[in-house]
Amino acid sequence: MKWDEKIKDFEAFLKFERNSSENTLNAYLSDLKKLKQFTDNHLDGVSPLEITQENLQEYLFQNAKEKFSERSQARWISSIKAFFKYLLEDECRMDNPAHLLETPKLGLYLPDTLSLKDVDAILQAIDTDTALGKRNKCMIEVLYGCGLRVSELTDLKLSSINFKEKYLKVEGKGSKTRFVPLADYTIRLIKDYLKQVRSAQKIHPKFEDTLFLNSRGTSLSRVIVFIIIKELAEKAGINKKISPHTFRHSFATHLLQNGADLRFIQEMLGHSSITTTQIYTHLETEELRQTILDFHPRNMN
């Protein structure tokens, strides 16, 4: 049985039975294709039905020597374990060679966040005299003001905006729907964008319901949103590693700092587990710790 065939079967399983997101699919498939390439180059093309635990350990050992991060290694192991668990459950194998693979222990991951001053600096770096600038300002305000993932932003539909009741209907990971409140300020920006920019565009028929469009009248790609934000951060002089997700982290952190309940933040972010949301309590604790170190008189000698 060839790798390509079983990886394709696994993709169908993830897509139709697990309802995995496109990003999750892409990550799993990318990791498994790297494993396949390793078997072709170093293991005489051993098949997924014949590969052993020792083969998998050798693959991970070789990757570890390349000094990839522990987080990357953990993701590879997770992908490999999911794949071989699927093969076992599908009765393609009688054993699971990945069962005993150990995932490296990860430290607490605290994502970068922006202060309100940083957010304002990025927004002020936008040239709002242009149609493109007006779109970008509205886009970033929606990203930050609603705590959206970048895929949720690029997929956002006009029909999902309820101006009267002031909320967005968001299709999140695993096709989970949530409703996010819209501030009056954000509503005004969206309406101005629709009136001043989007109404003047020639829109591709397939994207008439898509909120944010590129110059060709089609939806924006995730990559272009990354590029826009990176360029604006550099222009604003912010020396942090910033991505669209940074605005989502900042949204949650600022809500928590201003007294919002953690369960409310969980609902707004669309987290299935409260433990995922609790990362933001660590961010707040870390900020408090740094404040004490910087300003407590016993640390200023």
N, C-alpha and C positions, 0 to 999 in steps of 0.2 A: 504494500500500500504506500503510495507516494505522499510526501509531505504536503504538496499543493492541494491534493484531494482532501486530506483530513483537515487541513487548515480551513479550506472552503466550507467543509461540513461544520466545523467549529464556529465559523463566522455565522452561518445560518442559525445554529443553535443559540448563539448570543443574541442575534437580532430578533428572532421570532419567538423563542421560548423565554429568554431572560429579559427581552425588551431593553437591551443595553443601548446606551447613548452612542452617537457616532464617534465621539472622542474616545470612549472606552474601547469600542471596536477597533479603532485605528491604533490605539496603544497596544492591545493584545496582538493584533496581526503583525505590527511592526516588530514586536519582541520575538514572535514565533518565526518570522522570516529570517531574523538574525541567527536564531538557533539552527534553522535549516541550512543557512549558508555555512555555518560552522561545521555541520555534519558533512556537507559536500567537500569542504576544503581540508578537514582534518580527521574525519571518521569514515572515510570511504563511502560516503552517502548512505550511512545507516538509516533505516526507515523509522518512522515514529512508533512502529509496532515492535521494533527490535532494540531501540536505544535503551541503555541501561542507566542505573543511578550513577555509576562511575563516569559514564560519558557526560551526563549532565553536570556532575561536580567538576569535571575537567573544563567544561565550557564556562562555568561560572568562575572557576579559578583563573582562567585566561583573561576573562573580562576584568576581574578584580585587579590583575596586574597592570591593567591600563589606567588604573586610578579613577575609575568612574565612582560617583558618589554612592554612599550607602543607600540613599533613597532610590537611585536608578537601579541598583542591584536588587533591592527589595521588590521593585516593580517587575523586574524580569522574572524573579522567582514566583511572584504571584501569578504572572501570565502562564508560566510553565506548569505550575501546579493546577491551575484551572483547566488547561488543555488536557493534561494527562488524567485528571479526574473525569473529564468528559469522555475520553477514550475508554476508561474503565467502565463507566456507567453505560456507555453505548455498546459494551461487550466487544470492543475491538481489541482490548488487551485483558489479560487475566490478572495483571498486577499494575501497580502505579509506581513507576521509577522515581517520581518526584515527591513521594509521600514524606520521605525523611529529610528533604532539603531544608536547611535552616535559614530563615530570613534574618539578615543582620539587624541588630537592635538599633533603633533610631532614637535620636534625641528628640526633644520636643521641638516641633517645627513652628516657629513664630513668623508668620508672613509679614513682609514690609507693609506699613500703612502710611498714609499721608495725613498730615495735620490739616486742619481747615485752612490754615495759611497757605500750605502747599497746594491744596485743591484750587484756591482762589488764584494763586500764581499761575497755575497751568491754564485756567480759564482766561486769565488776563493776557496770556501769551497768544491767544487766538485773534486773528484779524477778522473781526465781525463785520467789516465793511464789504466782505465778499460773500457770495452765496455759499461757497464751500465752508467758510468760517462760521457762518450762521448754522449750517448743518452740524459742524463739528462741535460747536458749543452746546447745541441742543442734545446731541448724542452723548456727550460726556456728562451733562447734567442728568440725563435719564439713567445712565450707567451708575453714577454715584448716588443720585437721589432715590433710586429704586433698588439698589444692590443687585443688579443683574449680572449673570454670567455673560461673557462676550457672545456666545452662541444664542442666548436668549435675546440679546440686543439686536443682533443682525437678523433674527427671525421674527422680530416684533411686528405685529400686524396692526393696521389702522383699526380693523374691526375689533381688536382686543382692548382698545382704549375707551373707557366710559367717562367722558368729560363731566356728565351730569352727576354721577355718583362718586367721581374722583378716584378711580382705581384702574390699574392695568391687569389684564388677564395674561398670565405668563405660563408658557408651556416649558416646564423644566426638565431635569434629567428623568429618564424613564417615563416620559410623557405624563409626568405629574403636573397637574394644574394648580397654580396658586394665584391669589389676588393680592396685589401690592398697592397700597394707598398712593395717590398722587398729590403732591403739595401744589398749592395754587401757583406758586412760582414756576414749577415744572410744567404745569398745564399751560401757562402763558407762553413759555418758550416753545412748547410743541405746537401750539396754535400759530405762533408767529412763523415758525419754520414751515408749517403747512401752507400758510398764506403767502409768504414772501419767497420761498425757495421751491418747495416741492410742486406747487401749483404751476410753476413756470417750466417744469421739466417735461421732456418727452419720455413717457414711461412705457417700458416693455409690458405687453398685455399680461404676461405671467406674474408680474410684480406690482400690479395695481393696488394690492392690499398691503404691500410691504412698506413700513414707515420710513426707514432710512435707505436712501438709494445712492448709487454712484453716478458718475456723469453719463453712463450709458443707459440709465433708467432701470438698472437691475440691482439686486441686493448687494450689500457690501460683504466682502470676505472677512473672515476673522483676522487674516494676516494684515489687511490694510488698516484695521482698527488698531492693532498692535503698533504698526508703523506710525500712525497719526499720533498716538499717545507718547511714543518714545521721542518723536521729534519735538512735541510740545513741552515735554519734561526737560529736554536739553535746552530748549529756548528759554524756559523759565528758570534755568540754573539749578534744577533739583538733582542732586547727585545720589539718587537711589535707583535700584533696579525696579522699574515701574512697568506694569502690564495692565491690561483692562481689569484683571482680577484684583489689582491693588485698590481700585475704586470700590470694589465689592467688600474687601476687607475693611477699608476705611469707613464705609457705610455702617457696617456692623459695630466697629469699634467706637465710632462717634455716638451711635445710639446708646451703647452700653455706658459710655462716659456721661451721657446726659440723663441716665437713670432708667432707660428702657428695660423691661423684664426680659430675661434670657429666652423665655419661651416665645415671646413676641418676636424676638430677633430670629429665632429658629424658624418660625412660620414665614417671616418675610424673606429669608434666604432660601427656603425650600429644602432645609436639611431634614433627612428622614430620622436622624438620631440627634438628641440633645448633646451627646458627647462631641459631635463635630462642631457644634456652636460654642461649646465651652472653651475652645481655643482662644476666644476673644477675652475671656476672663484672665487668661494667662498674659495676654497682651497688656491688659490694664494693670496687672500686678507688676509686670516688667517695667512699665512706664513709671509706676509709683516707686519702684525700687531705684530706678535711675534718678528720679527727682530727689529722693532722699540722699543718694550718693553725691549729687551735684550741689545740694543746697543746705543739708544739715550742717550746723556749725561744727560738729565733731569731725566732719570730713573735709573741712575747708582750711585745715592747718597745713 
